[in-house]
Amino acid sequence: MAKYLGIPISLIDGTSSSGSVQASYLLDATANVFDNAQVGDIVVNTSTMSQAVITNIDLASTGAISLSSDIFLVVSQGYSIFAPNDDTRGNVLMSIEDYTVARNDSGSLVVSFSSGWTADTQAYLPVGTPVEDSFLTKLYLRWIERLLSNNATNNRLDIPLNEFYNNSSNVPYYIKTITIN
């Protein structure tokens, strides 16, 4: 039976409004940009790597949401929005069939496979500028080990979003994109 890791990736990516900044708000004039956002989702300012929680969807259709803290201090900053722990809306299921190696490659995680249903490689690119360490590789290997140690009836394991926060470097490594080759 195939086994899958649920990897949380960003639900929404964009750039904050170029016209104005409002305390404890994320403003983006792109029509309907926040339609998939929910109260409790995590917003990361990808320019500063600061984060806050959505406290209210004020005007989703016109691009205004309230945040738990003031993380957008200047105009035109990048952002990514993620579902919180135990919410799998943003999870992408990745097969671990024929997995051979996971390695750090310039701050992103690259996973290789021998053959089977999976592509030859999967590259996991975090938001912001990643630190050159093996945090993502260790995280991936730890969760593969958990998945493989579970009994044969458990074929899916979702990694909680908070696992992607590196406490030793105080940096979130939330996954923005996954490239499959």
ABEGO torsion letter per residue (X at the ends): XBBBBBBBBBABBBBBBAABBBBGBBBBABBGAAAABBBGBBBBBAAAGBBBBBABBABAAAGBBBBABBABABBGBBBBBBBBBGBAAABBBBBABGBABBBBBGGBBBBBBABEABBABBBBBBBEBBBBBAAAAAAAAAAAAAAAABBAABABBBBBAAAABBAAAGBBABBABBBBX
